């Protein structure tokens, strides 16, 4: 099946084949091996989606995410928050970039109706399934990391000053990519690729060398166990936990923004315009990041729900959804994820004056702002801005942290 967009469509299709199957019979090579299929019967709707729509949005994603990284990695823009946003842009770009050659060759050029050449077999699996899943997993956990980091900035300033430094954030970001790769190591070796000669589908008088895909020995020993562990791991650690954390952290950040708005009104009544401005800037940054994380949830939650339903269906051997419906929904939701990638660039442009100004200066060849010209501080409430007493005077503390928390 070729509806693999960026993460698990191939897995879902494969698992459907294993369901209600004699696993003992499949352990034998001649029974287990199947020819790599680009399209299953009835899936011709995938051709325009992968061959036209996906190609267009992949190119748009590449352009917009390169622009995002060019802006956010400028010297005066480098900060813990912007490093994570840049890493997210890189992960999203690579998630779309790797399937591009296979989508173009098989769907845009119309080679989906022939057996895939043997030289393309591993390339197809690697570029359309294995690598995109690694980078999409990285993007998911980078989004969670961003939410955690912003929550610490807003609600625990002292902790942010101590731990949320630029070197620490860079190390954690690299660590997320490494761990995401490690979680998928078995995928690279779960299938063997054996050449086989078949009559051509287009011209039966000719032959094509394609590939059989028997499972590796460690998978064939217990297919049911292996795929239940793999799917279960993805349900819990790549969808359920990240989405749950983001829902909670988003709710906390929205509540904190409302509290900050009340404090800002108090500061304005006290004629403390400077502190009020800093608090407003911090709120704008938080609002922008909440918008980014909310967009992520809107497109990720449906895909997570589909995978959870499929996992239940396969584990309990009950029919919740037909395979054709499952494939269609998976393809549509994966396409929605791809379409959402360029929207982050639009959010940055719409909600960050500093991003817009830097973007304009890059393309008008104007000099970048000097470090001292940038806002050096962003107001971040300490302990939710609770009042405290100092020398018998009640004060509302609006501490300042370095400009690194501002985008």
DRENDO-1510 file (C-alpha; in Angstrom, 1 decimal, always signed):
<recs>
REC; n; res; u; v; w
REC; 1; UNK; +0.0; +0.0; +0.0 .
REC; 2; UNK; +1.3; +3.4; -0.8 .
REC; 3; UNK; -0.9; +5.7; +1.3 .
REC; 4; UNK; +2.0; +6.0; +3.7 .
REC; 5; UNK; +2.3; +9.7; +4.1 .
REC; 6; UNK; +4.5; +10.4; +7.0 .
REC; 7; UNK; +4.1; +7.8; +9.6 .
REC; 8; UNK; +1.9; +4.7; +9.9 .
REC; 9; UNK; -0.3; +4.1; +6.9 .
REC; 10; UNK; +1.9; +1.2; +5.8 .
REC; 11; UNK; +1.8; -0.2; +9.3 .
REC; 12; UNK; -2.0; -0.1; +9.4 .
REC; 13; UNK; -2.3; -1.7; +6.0 .
REC; 14; UNK; +0.2; -4.4; +7.0 .
REC; 15; UNK; -1.5; -5.1; +10.3 .
REC; 16; UNK; -4.8; -5.6; +8.5 .
REC; 17; UNK; -3.2; -8.3; +6.5 .
REC; 18; UNK; -1.9; -10.0; +9.6 .
REC; 19; UNK; -5.3; -9.9; +11.4 .
REC; 20; UNK; -7.2; -13.2; +11.3 .
REC; 21; UNK; -4.2; -14.8; +9.6 .
REC; 22; UNK; -2.5; -18.1; +10.4 .
REC; 23; UNK; +0.8; -16.7; +11.9 .
REC; 24; UNK; +2.4; -20.1; +12.1 .
REC; 25; UNK; +2.0; -20.5; +8.3 .
REC; 26; UNK; +3.5; -17.1; +7.7 .
REC; 27; UNK; +6.7; -17.9; +9.5 .
REC; 28; UNK; +7.8; -20.0; +6.6 .
REC; 29; UNK; +9.5; -18.0; +3.9 .
REC; 30; UNK; +7.4; -19.0; +0.9 .
REC; 31; UNK; +4.2; -18.3; +2.9 .
REC; 32; UNK; +5.5; -15.0; +4.5 .
REC; 33; UNK; +7.0; -13.4; +1.5 .
REC; 34; UNK; +4.8; -11.0; -0.5 .
REC; 35; UNK; +5.6; -8.8; -3.4 .
REC; 36; UNK; +5.8; -5.1; -2.6 .
REC; 37; UNK; +2.6; -3.4; -3.7 .
REC; 38; UNK; +2.4; +0.2; -4.5 .
REC; 39; UNK; -1.4; +0.3; -4.7 .
REC; 40; UNK; -4.0; -2.1; -3.4 .
REC; 41; UNK; -7.2; -2.6; -5.4 .
REC; 42; UNK; -9.7; +0.2; -5.0 .
REC; 43; UNK; -7.0; +2.7; -3.9 .
REC; 44; UNK; -6.7; +4.8; -7.1 .
REC; 45; UNK; -7.8; +7.9; -5.2 .
REC; 46; UNK; -4.3; +7.9; -3.7 .
REC; 47; UNK; -2.7; +8.7; -7.0 .
REC; 48; UNK; -3.9; +12.3; -7.3 .
REC; 49; UNK; -3.4; +12.8; -3.5 .
REC; 50; UNK; +0.2; +11.6; -3.5 .
REC; 51; UNK; +1.1; +12.5; -7.0 .
REC; 52; UNK; -0.3; +16.1; -7.1 .
REC; 53; UNK; -1.6; +17.4; -3.8 .
REC; 54; UNK; +1.2; +16.1; -1.7 .
REC; 55; UNK; +3.9; +17.1; -4.2 .
REC; 56; UNK; +2.6; +20.7; -4.2 .
REC; 57; UNK; +2.4; +21.0; -0.4 .
REC; 58; UNK; +5.8; +19.3; +0.1 .
REC; 59; UNK; +7.4; +22.0; -2.0 .
REC; 60; UNK; +5.5; +24.7; -0.1 .
REC; 61; UNK; +6.6; +23.2; +3.2 .
REC; 62; UNK; +10.2; +23.1; +2.1 .
REC; 63; UNK; +10.2; +26.8; +1.1 .
REC; 64; UNK; +8.3; +28.1; +4.1 .
REC; 65; UNK; +10.3; +26.0; +6.6 .
REC; 66; UNK; +13.6; +27.1; +5.1 .
REC; 67; UNK; +12.4; +30.7; +5.5 .
REC; 68; UNK; +11.4; +30.0; +9.2 .
REC; 69; UNK; +14.9; +28.6; +9.9 .
REC; 70; UNK; +16.6; +31.5; +8.1 .
REC; 71; UNK; +14.8; +34.0; +10.3 .
REC; 72; UNK; +14.8; +32.2; +13.7 .
REC; 73; UNK; +18.5; +31.2; +13.5 .
REC; 74; UNK; +19.7; +34.8; +12.9 .
REC; 75; UNK; +22.1; +35.9; +15.6 .
REC; 76; UNK; +19.7; +38.4; +17.2 .
REC; 77; UNK; +16.8; +35.9; +17.1 .
REC; 78; UNK; +18.6; +32.9; +18.7 .
REC; 79; UNK; +16.8; +31.8; +21.8 .
REC; 80; UNK; +15.7; +28.5; +23.5 .
REC; 81; UNK; +12.2; +28.9; +22.2 .
REC; 82; UNK; +13.4; +29.8; +18.6 .
REC; 83; UNK; +15.8; +26.8; +18.6 .
REC; 84; UNK; +12.9; +24.5; +19.3 .
REC; 85; UNK; +10.8; +26.2; +16.6 .
REC; 86; UNK; +13.6; +25.8; +14.1 .
REC; 87; UNK; +14.1; +22.2; +15.0 .
REC; 88; UNK; +10.3; +21.6; +14.5 .
REC; 89; UNK; +10.6; +23.3; +11.1 .
REC; 90; UNK; +13.5; +21.1; +10.1 .
REC; 91; UNK; +11.6; +17.9; +11.3 .
REC; 92; UNK; +8.4; +18.8; +9.4 .
REC; 93; UNK; +10.4; +19.7; +6.3 .
REC; 94; UNK; +12.3; +16.3; +6.3 .
REC; 95; UNK; +9.0; +14.5; +7.1 .
REC; 96; UNK; +7.7; +15.7; +3.7 .
REC; 97; UNK; +11.0; +15.8; +1.8 .
REC; 98; UNK; +11.9; +12.1; +2.1 .
REC; 99; UNK; +8.7; +10.7; +0.5 .
REC; 100; UNK; +9.0; +13.2; -2.4 .
REC; 101; UNK; +11.2; +11.0; -4.7 .
REC; 102; UNK; +8.9; +8.0; -4.3 .
REC; 103; UNK; +5.7; +10.0; -4.7 .
REC; 104; UNK; +7.1; +11.6; -7.9 .
REC; 105; UNK; +8.4; +8.4; -9.4 .
REC; 106; UNK; +5.4; +6.2; -8.7 .
REC; 107; UNK; +2.4; +8.5; -8.7 .
REC; 108; UNK; +3.3; +11.7; -10.6 .
REC; 109; UNK; +5.1; +9.7; -13.4 .
REC; 110; UNK; +2.4; +7.0; -13.3 .
REC; 111; UNK; +4.6; +4.0; -12.4 .
REC; 112; UNK; +2.3; +2.8; -9.7 .
REC; 113; UNK; +0.6; +0.3; -12.1 .
REC; 114; UNK; +3.8; -1.7; -12.6 .
REC; 115; UNK; +5.8; -3.9; -10.2 .
REC; 116; UNK; +8.3; -1.7; -8.4 .
REC; 117; UNK; +11.9; -2.3; -9.7 .
REC; 118; UNK; +14.0; -4.2; -7.2 .
REC; 119; UNK; +16.4; -1.2; -6.9 .
REC; 120; UNK; +13.4; +0.9; -5.7 .
REC; 121; UNK; +12.1; -1.6; -3.1 .
REC; 122; UNK; +14.3; -0.6; -0.1 .
REC; 123; UNK; +14.3; +3.0; -1.2 .
REC; 124; UNK; +10.5; +3.0; -1.2 .
REC; 125; UNK; +10.2; +1.6; +2.3 .
REC; 126; UNK; +13.0; +3.8; +3.6 .
REC; 127; UNK; +11.8; +7.1; +2.1 .
REC; 128; UNK; +8.1; +6.7; +2.4 .
REC; 129; UNK; +7.9; +4.9; +5.8 .
REC; 130; UNK; +10.9; +4.6; +8.0 .
REC; 131; UNK; +12.6; +8.0; +7.8 .
REC; 132; UNK; +9.4; +10.1; +7.7 .
REC; 133; UNK; +8.2; +8.3; +10.9 .
REC; 134; UNK; +11.4; +9.2; +12.7 .
REC; 135; UNK; +11.2; +12.9; +11.9 .
REC; 136; UNK; +7.4; +13.1; +12.5 .
REC; 137; UNK; +8.0; +11.5; +15.9 .
REC; 138; UNK; +10.7; +14.1; +16.5 .
REC; 139; UNK; +8.3; +16.9; +15.5 .
REC; 140; UNK; +5.6; +15.6; +17.9 .
REC; 141; UNK; +8.0; +15.5; +20.9 .
REC; 142; UNK; +9.6; +18.8; +20.0 .
REC; 143; UNK; +6.1; +20.3; +20.2 .
REC; 144; UNK; +5.6; +18.8; +23.6 .
REC; 145; UNK; +9.1; +20.1; +24.7 .
REC; 146; UNK; +8.1; +23.6; +23.4 .
REC; 147; UNK; +4.9; +23.5; +25.6 .
REC; 148; UNK; +6.8; +22.4; +28.6 .
REC; 149; UNK; +9.5; +25.1; +28.1 .
REC; 150; UNK; +6.9; +27.9; +27.7 .
REC; 151; UNK; +5.0; +26.7; +30.8 .
REC; 152; UNK; +8.3; +26.8; +32.8 .
REC; 153; UNK; +9.1; +30.3; +31.5 .
REC; 154; UNK; +5.6; +31.6; +32.4 .
REC; 155; UNK; +5.0; +29.9; +35.7 .
REC; 156; UNK; +8.4; +29.1; +37.1 .
REC; 157; UNK; +10.9; +31.9; +36.2 .
REC; 158; UNK; +13.6; +30.9; +38.6 .
REC; 159; UNK; +13.6; +27.3; +37.2 .
REC; 160; UNK; +13.7; +28.7; +33.7 .
REC; 161; UNK; +16.8; +30.9; +34.4 .
REC; 162; UNK; +18.6; +27.9; +35.9 .
REC; 163; UNK; +17.8; +25.0; +33.5 .
REC; 164; UNK; +16.2; +26.4; +30.3 .
REC; 165; UNK; +19.5; +27.8; +28.9 .
REC; 166; UNK; +20.4; +27.8; +25.2 .
REC; 167; UNK; +23.0; +25.0; +25.6 .
REC; 168; UNK; +20.6; +22.8; +27.6 .
REC; 169; UNK; +17.8; +23.3; +25.1 .
REC; 170; UNK; +20.1; +22.4; +22.1 .
REC; 171; UNK; +21.2; +19.2; +23.9 .
REC; 172; UNK; +17.6; +18.2; +24.7 .
REC; 173; UNK; +16.6; +19.0; +21.1 .
REC; 174; UNK; +19.3; +16.8; +19.6 .
REC; 175; UNK; +18.4; +14.1; +22.2 .
REC; 176; UNK; +14.8; +14.1; +20.9 .
REC; 177; UNK; +16.0; +13.4; +17.4 .
REC; 178; UNK; +18.3; +10.6; +18.6 .
REC; 179; UNK; +15.7; +8.9; +20.8 .
REC; 180; UNK; +13.1; +9.1; +17.9 .
REC; 181; UNK; +15.6; +7.3; +15.7 .
REC; 182; UNK; +16.3; +4.7; +18.3 .
REC; 183; UNK; +12.6; +3.8; +18.7 .
REC; 184; UNK; +12.4; +2.9; +15.1 .
REC; 185; UNK; +15.6; +0.8; +14.7 .
REC; 186; UNK; +13.8; -2.5; +14.3 .
REC; 187; UNK; +11.8; -1.1; +11.4 .
REC; 188; UNK; +15.0; -1.0; +9.2 .
REC; 189; UNK; +15.6; -4.7; +9.6 .
REC; 190; UNK; +12.1; -6.2; +10.1 .
REC; 191; UNK; +11.8; -7.1; +6.4 .
REC; 192; UNK; +14.1; -8.7; +3.9 .
REC; 193; UNK; +14.3; -7.8; +0.2 .
REC; 194; UNK; +14.6; -10.7; -2.1 .
REC; 195; UNK; +14.7; -10.2; -5.9 .
REC; 196; UNK; +12.1; -12.1; -8.0 .
REC; 197; UNK; +11.3; -12.0; -11.7 .
REC; 198; UNK; +7.6; -11.5; -12.7 .
REC; 199; UNK; +5.8; -10.9; -16.0 .
REC; 200; UNK; +5.3; -7.2; -16.5 .
REC; 201; UNK; +1.8; -5.9; -15.6 .
REC; 202; UNK; +2.0; -3.5; -18.6 .
REC; 203; UNK; +3.4; -6.0; -21.1 .
REC; 204; UNK; +3.1; -9.6; -20.1 .
REC; 205; UNK; +5.6; -10.6; -22.8 .
REC; 206; UNK; +8.3; -8.8; -20.8 .
REC; 207; UNK; +9.7; -9.5; -17.3 .
REC; 208; UNK; +10.4; -7.2; -14.4 .
REC; 209; UNK; +12.7; -7.9; -11.5 .
REC; 210; UNK; +10.9; -6.9; -8.3 .
REC; 211; UNK; +11.1; -7.9; -4.7 .
REC; 212; UNK; +9.7; -10.4; -2.2 .
REC; 213; UNK; +9.3; -9.1; +1.4 .
REC; 214; UNK; +9.7; -12.0; +3.9 .
REC; 215; UNK; +9.9; -11.0; +7.5 .
REC; 216; UNK; +13.2; -11.2; +9.4 .
REC; 217; UNK; +13.6; -14.2; +11.7 .
REC; 218; UNK; +13.1; -12.2; +14.9 .
REC; 219; UNK; +9.7; -10.9; +13.5 .
REC; 220; UNK; +8.5; -14.2; +12.0 .
REC; 221; UNK; +8.9; -16.0; +15.4 .
REC; 222; UNK; +5.8; -14.2; +16.6 .
REC; 223; UNK; +4.2; -11.7; +14.2 .
REC; 224; UNK; +1.3; -11.1; +16.5 .
REC; 225; UNK; +3.5; -10.1; +19.5 .
REC; 226; UNK; +5.9; -8.0; +17.4 .
REC; 227; UNK; +3.2; -5.9; +15.7 .
REC; 228; UNK; +1.1; -5.6; +18.9 .
REC; 229; UNK; +4.2; -4.2; +20.7 .
REC; 230; UNK; +5.0; -1.9; +17.8 .
REC; 231; UNK; +1.5; -0.5; +17.4 .
REC; 232; UNK; +1.0; -0.3; +21.2 .
REC; 233; UNK; +4.2; +1.6; +21.6 .
REC; 234; UNK; +3.1; +4.1; +19.0 .
REC; 235; UNK; -0.4; +4.5; +20.4 .
REC; 236; UNK; +1.0; +5.2; +23.9 .
REC; 237; UNK; +4.3; +7.1; +23.3 .
REC; 238; UNK; +3.8; +8.8; +20.0 .
REC; 239; UNK; +0.1; +9.8; +20.1 .
REC; 240; UNK; -1.7; +9.4; +23.5 .
REC; 241; UNK; +0.9; +10.7; +25.9 .
REC; 242; UNK; +2.1; +13.7; +23.7 .
REC; 243; UNK; -1.5; +14.8; +22.8 .
REC; 244; UNK; -2.6; +14.4; +26.4 .
REC; 245; UNK; +0.3; +16.5; +27.6 .
REC; 246; UNK; -0.3; +19.2; +25.0 .
REC; 247; UNK; -4.0; +19.4; +25.9 .
REC; 248; UNK; -3.1; +19.9; +29.6 .
REC; 249; UNK; -0.3; +22.4; +29.0 .
REC; 250; UNK; -2.3; +24.4; +26.5 .
REC; 251; UNK; -5.1; +24.7; +29.1 .
REC; 252; UNK; -2.6; +25.8; +31.7 .
REC; 253; UNK; -1.1; +28.4; +29.4 .
REC; 254; UNK; -4.4; +29.8; +28.4 .
REC; 255; UNK; -5.4; +30.1; +32.1 .
REC; 256; UNK; -2.1; +31.9; +32.8 .
REC; 257; UNK; -2.6; +34.3; +29.9 .
REC; 258; UNK; -6.0; +35.3; +31.4 .
REC; 259; UNK; -4.4; +35.9; +34.8 .
REC; 260; UNK; -1.6; +37.9; +33.1 .
REC; 261; UNK; -4.3; +40.1; +31.4 .
REC; 262; UNK; -5.8; +40.9; +34.8 .
REC; 263; UNK; -2.3; +41.8; +36.1 .
REC; 264; UNK; -1.7; +44.0; +33.1 .
REC; 265; UNK; -4.8; +46.0; +33.9 .
REC; 266; UNK; -3.7; +46.4; +37.5 .
REC; 267; UNK; -0.3; +47.7; +36.3 .
REC; 268; UNK; -1.9; +50.2; +33.9 .
REC; 269; UNK; -4.1; +51.5; +36.8 .
REC; 270; UNK; -0.8; +51.9; +38.8 .
REC; 271; UNK; +0.7; +53.8; +35.8 .
REC; 272; UNK; +3.4; +51.2; +35.3 .
REC; 273; UNK; +3.3; +51.2; +31.6 .
REC; 274; UNK; +6.8; +49.7; +31.1 .
REC; 275; UNK; +6.0; +46.6; +33.1 .
REC; 276; UNK; +2.6; +46.4; +31.5 .
REC; 277; UNK; +4.2; +46.4; +28.0 .
REC; 278; UNK; +6.6; +43.6; +28.9 .
REC; 279; UNK; +3.8; +41.5; +30.3 .
REC; 280; UNK; +1.8; +42.1; +27.1 .
REC; 281; UNK; +4.8; +41.0; +25.0 .
REC; 282; UNK; +5.1; +37.8; +27.0 .
REC; 283; UNK; +1.4; +37.2; +26.5 .
REC; 284; UNK; +1.7; +37.7; +22.8 .
REC; 285; UNK; +4.6; +35.2; +22.6 .
REC; 286; UNK; +2.6; +32.7; +24.6 .
REC; 287; UNK; -0.5; +33.2; +22.5 .
REC; 288; UNK; +1.5; +32.5; +19.3 .
REC; 289; UNK; +2.9; +29.3; +20.7 .
REC; 290; UNK; -0.5; +28.2; +21.9 .
REC; 291; UNK; -1.7; +28.8; +18.3 .
REC; 292; UNK; +1.1; +26.6; +17.0 .
REC; 293; UNK; +0.4; +23.8; +19.4 .
REC; 294; UNK; -3.4; +24.0; +18.9 .
REC; 295; UNK; -2.9; +23.6; +15.1 .
REC; 296; UNK; -0.8; +20.6; +15.9 .
REC; 297; UNK; -3.5; +19.0; +18.0 .
REC; 298; UNK; -6.2; +19.7; +15.4 .
REC; 299; UNK; -4.4; +17.6; +12.8 .
REC; 300; UNK; -2.8; +15.0; +15.0 .
REC; 301; UNK; -5.7; +14.0; +17.2 .
REC; 302; UNK; -7.8; +12.4; +14.5 .
REC; 303; UNK; -4.8; +10.3; +13.3 .
REC; 304; UNK; -4.2; +9.2; +16.9 .
REC; 305; UNK; -7.8; +8.2; +17.3 .
REC; 306; UNK; -7.7; +6.1; +14.1 .
REC; 307; UNK; -4.5; +4.3; +15.3 .
REC; 308; UNK; -6.1; +3.7; +18.7 .
REC; 309; UNK; -9.2; +2.2; +17.2 .
REC; 310; UNK; -7.2; +0.1; +14.9 .
REC; 311; UNK; -5.0; -1.2; +17.7 .
REC; 312; UNK; -8.2; -2.2; +19.7 .
REC; 313; UNK; -9.6; -3.8; +16.6 .
REC; 314; UNK; -6.5; -5.9; +16.0 .
REC; 315; UNK; -5.8; -6.8; +19.6 .
REC; 316; UNK; -9.4; -7.8; +20.5 .
REC; 317; UNK; -10.2; -9.2; +17.0 .
REC; 318; UNK; -13.3; -7.2; +16.6 .
REC; 319; UNK; -14.5; -5.4; +13.4 .
REC; 320; UNK; -14.7; -1.6; +14.2 .
REC; 321; UNK; -13.9; -0.3; +10.8 .
REC; 322; UNK; -13.4; -1.8; +7.4 .
REC; 323; UNK; -9.9; -1.8; +5.9 .
REC; 324; UNK; -11.0; +0.4; +2.9 .
REC; 325; UNK; -12.4; +3.0; +5.3 .
REC; 326; UNK; -9.4; +2.9; +7.5 .
REC; 327; UNK; -7.0; +3.4; +4.5 .
REC; 328; UNK; -9.1; +6.3; +3.2 .
REC; 329; UNK; -9.3; +8.1; +6.6 .
REC; 330; UNK; -5.6; +7.6; +7.2 .
REC; 331; UNK; -4.7; +9.0; +3.8 .
REC; 332; UNK; -6.9; +12.1; +4.4 .
REC; 333; UNK; -5.6; +12.8; +7.9 .
REC; 334; UNK; -2.0; +12.4; +6.8 .
REC; 335; UNK; -2.7; +14.8; +4.0 .
REC; 336; UNK; -4.2; +17.3; +6.5 .
REC; 337; UNK; -0.9; +17.0; +8.5 .
REC; 338; UNK; +1.1; +17.9; +5.4 .
REC; 339; UNK; -1.2; +20.8; +4.5 .
REC; 340; UNK; -0.8; +22.2; +8.1 .
REC; 341; UNK; +3.0; +22.5; +7.9 .
REC; 342; UNK; +3.1; +25.9; +6.0 .
REC; 343; UNK; +0.5; +27.4; +8.4 .
REC; 344; UNK; +3.2; +27.7; +11.1 .
REC; 345; UNK; +5.0; +30.2; +8.9 .
REC; 346; UNK; +1.8; +32.2; +8.6 .
REC; 347; UNK; +1.3; +32.2; +12.3 .
REC; 348; UNK; +4.8; +33.5; +12.9 .
REC; 349; UNK; +4.2; +36.3; +10.4 .
REC; 350; UNK; +0.8; +37.2; +11.7 .
REC; 351; UNK; +1.7; +37.2; +15.4 .
REC; 352; UNK; +5.3; +38.1; +15.8 .
REC; 353; UNK; +6.5; +41.6; +14.9 .
REC; 354; UNK; +10.1; +40.7; +15.4 .
REC; 355; UNK; +9.7; +37.7; +13.0 .
REC; 356; UNK; +8.1; +40.0; +10.4 .
REC; 357; UNK; +10.8; +42.7; +10.8 .
REC; 358; UNK; +13.7; +40.2; +10.5 .
REC; 359; UNK; +12.0; +38.5; +7.5 .
REC; 360; UNK; +11.6; +41.9; +5.7 .
REC; 361; UNK; +15.3; +42.8; +6.4 .
REC; 362; UNK; +16.5; +39.6; +5.0 .
REC; 363; UNK; +14.8; +40.1; +1.6 .
REC; 364; UNK; +15.4; +43.9; +1.4 .
REC; 365; UNK; +19.1; +43.4; +2.2 .
REC; 366; UNK; +18.9; +45.8; +5.2 .
REC; 367; UNK; +21.3; +45.2; +8.1 .
REC; 368; UNK; +20.0; +43.1; +10.9 .
REC; 369; UNK; +19.3; +44.7; +14.2 .
REC; 370; UNK; +22.2; +44.9; +16.6 .
REC; 371; UNK; +21.9; +42.9; +19.8 .
REC; 372; UNK; +21.3; +46.0; +21.9 .
REC; 373; UNK; +18.6; +47.2; +19.5 .
REC; 374; UNK; +16.4; +44.1; +20.3 .
REC; 375; UNK; +14.2; +44.0; +23.3 .
REC; 376; UNK; +16.5; +42.6; +26.0 .
REC; 377; UNK; +13.8; +41.5; +28.4 .
REC; 378; UNK; +10.5; +39.9; +28.3 .
REC; 379; UNK; +8.2; +40.0; +31.3 .
REC; 380; UNK; +7.4; +36.6; +32.7 .
REC; 381; UNK; +5.4; +36.3; +35.9 .
REC; 382; UNK; +7.1; +34.6; +38.7 .
REC; 383; UNK; +5.0; +32.1; +40.7 .
REC; 384; UNK; +2.0; +33.3; +38.5 .
REC; 385; UNK; +2.7; +36.9; +39.5 .
REC; 386; UNK; +1.6; +36.4; +43.1 .
REC; 387; UNK; +1.9; +39.4; +45.3 .
REC; 388; UNK; +4.5; +39.5; +48.2 .
REC; 389; UNK; +5.4; +41.8; +50.9 .
REC; 390; UNK; +8.7; +43.8; +51.0 .
REC; 391; UNK; +9.4; +46.2; +53.8 .
REC; 392; UNK; +5.8; +46.2; +54.8 .
REC; 393; UNK; +4.7; +47.3; +51.3 .
REC; 394; UNK; +2.6; +45.0; +49.1 .
REC; 395; UNK; +4.2; +44.6; +45.7 .
REC; 396; UNK; +3.2; +42.8; +42.5 .
REC; 397; UNK; +6.4; +41.2; +41.2 .
REC; 398; UNK; +6.9; +41.3; +37.4 .
REC; 399; UNK; +10.4; +39.9; +37.1 .
REC; 400; UNK; +12.3; +40.1; +33.9 .
REC; 401; UNK; +14.2; +37.5; +32.1 .
REC; 402; UNK; +16.6; +37.7; +29.1 .
REC; 403; UNK; +15.3; +38.5; +25.7 .
REC; 404; UNK; +15.9; +34.8; +24.8 .
REC; 405; UNK; +12.3; +34.1; +25.7 .
REC; 406; UNK; +11.0; +36.4; +23.1 .
REC; 407; UNK; +10.4; +35.5; +19.5 .
</recs>
